[in-house]
Amino acid sequence: MQPVLEVKDLSYHPLFSSLSFSLSEGSVVMVSGSNCCGKTTLIKILAGIISTTQSVFLEGQALETIPSKQKQKDLSLLFEENFTFHSLTLQDEMNTICLEYEIPNSNQEEVVELFSLSSFLKKKIASLTPLQQLKSYLGLVALKHPKVVLLDNPFQKLSYEDKKIILKDFSTLKKMGITILITSSNLEDSLFVDQLLILNQGGILIEGLPLKVLKEDSVLNKIGLQLPFFVDLSLKLQYYNLIDKIYLDQESLVEELWKSN
C-alpha cells in the first residue's frame, strides 16, 4: 500500500542528510530527538513552508507540485503554543470551516459529540485550558478531514491524564483514516503513538514500536533523551528478573510486584 506521506533522501543543510521515512494511513507517529535536532524544521518541510525538491510526497505526488489550496486542505499544521484560531469562539471557527469547504452542519454536530466539545463550544477560545484548546483543534481537524495532521510539540502543557484524554481523540481521527505526526523531546509522549522515530545527526538513529525503541536506553541516554520514569524502572527491574515486561504506570507495576512476592 502506498504511504500517505513519504520523505525520500531529504537533505537540508545543516540539519538533514538523506533522511527517509514514510507514514501509513491512519497511523500516529512521533518524531523525537535532542534539542536542535531539527524537529520543528522537519514539520515546516512536511507542511511545505520550507520548500524542497522531490523529497516529500503526499500520496505519491511531490509536495511542491500540489496547488496551495489543496495543500491547505490535505495538510493540517499546529505549531507549539500557536493554535491559529481565526475566530472568537470554537462555534464561529466551525461555522467558517463549514462555509469554506461546503461541509454539512450535521457533520459539525457529529464532531462536537465525538470530541466532547459542547461544554466550551461557545466560550472564547483564548479562555480555554490547554487541554480544551487542543481538543478544539482536533475537532476542527475532524471537521476539515485532512489526510495528514502535523503537530509540533502539542503535549507540552498537558498532564499525563490530559494526554490519555487526547489519546481517545487520536483514536477517533485514526478511525477516520487521518494520519498524525507529532514532535516531542519528552519520550513519555511516545507512549501515546504507534511508531517512534529518533532523529540524530541528520538521519534516523532508531525507529519502530515505542516500547522497542525505549529499550535502547543506553543509546537514547547518549543523545540526551531520558526514558519515562516507569519505563526506566521497569527495565531495571527486568534486569534483576523481578518482572517480565515493561509497565507504564505505578498501579500496574506495584500490582505485579505484589503478586510476585
Secondary structure by P-SEA (a helix, b strand, c coil): ccccbbbcccccccccccccccccccbbbbbbbcccccaaaaaaaaaccccccccccccccccccccaaaaaaabbbbcccccccccccaaaaaaaaaaaacccaaaaaaaaaaaccccccccccccccaaaaaaaaaaaaaaacccbbbbccccccccaaaaaaaaaaaaaaaaabbbbbbbbccccccccccbbbbbccccccccccaaaaaaaaaaaaaacccccaaaaaaaaaaaacccccccccaaaaaaaaaaac
